[in-house]
Structure formats: C-alpha cells, structure tokens
C-alpha cells in the first residue's frame, strides 16, 4: 500500500483516491503464466512449423534450415536484368538525341543492344548475389 504524508500538499480527498487506487491494483506476482506443460499440442505444432523445427522419434529437436541462396541469386539476377535493359535503352536514347549521331549509333540494332545490356545486368546481378552469399557464409 502507498503511504500518504500529511504535509504532501494533497487534499484528503486526493489522498483517499490514491489509497483506493493502490488497493485496486492487481498483484502481478500472482498472475499465472503458461508453462510448457500447459501449451496445447496444436499450439506446439504451429510454433514448430513457424520456427522450422520439429522433434525426431528419439526426442531430439530437428532444425530445418532453408537455403535462401538460390532465391537471393535469382532475385538479384532479375534486378540486374531490369537495370541492364533500362540502362541500355537510356544509352540508345542519348546516342540518338545527340546533335550529330555517330554511324555506329545509327547502324546498331536496338534489340541487340538491349539484349546485350540485359545480359550484362544479369551476370552483374548474379555475380553480386554469389559474392554476397559467399561472404555471409564465410563470416563468423
């Protein structure tokens, strides 16, 4: 319970309200928490599925690690592909908008130029993803 001081400058009504509030506050030490024995089997299966672990017949925990390296490499390759296509298109537009375009600029096939840019972006993205994955696996 809270102690009230007569010299605190608080009125008697305020002290009574404070005292009543202190009495109505629940004792947090008596609140029951879920122990592992109280967790339902369905909840435990859900928890294991979300954590990627399960229990073997011998009772040992099995942790399933998902290999995200192929996903990272694929996503970086697609991003590189898109950036390569965009940059080659921008280069072609800049070349054609010059005051005097060069003969190389006029004779190039735009589709071939775009495919070259896409392939360079694809290899750059895949290379960056492989390097990042290798770096993650070798770092402590």
C-alpha positions, 0 to 999 in steps of 0.5 A: 500500500502507498503511504500518504504524508500529511504535509504532501500538499494533497487534499484528503480527498486526493489522498483517499483516491490514491489509497483506493487506487493502490488497493485496486491494483492487481498483484502481478506476482500472482498472475499465472503464466503458461508453462510448457506443460500447459501449451496445447499440442496444436499450439506446439505444432504451429510454433514448430512449423513457424520456427522450422523445427520439429522433434525426431522419434528419439526426442531430439529437436530437428532444425530445418534450415532453408537455403535462401541462396538460390532465391537471393541469386535469382532475385538479384539476377532479375534486378540486374536484368531490369537495370541492364535493359533500362540502362541500355535503352537510356544509352540508345536514347542519348546516342540518338538525341545527340546533335550529330549521331555517330554511324555506329549509333545509327547502324546498331540494332536496338534489340541487340543492344538491349539484349546485350545490356540485359545480359550484362545486368544479369551476370552483374546481378548474379555475380553480386548475389554469389559474392554476397552469399559467399561472404555471409557464409564465410563470416563468423 
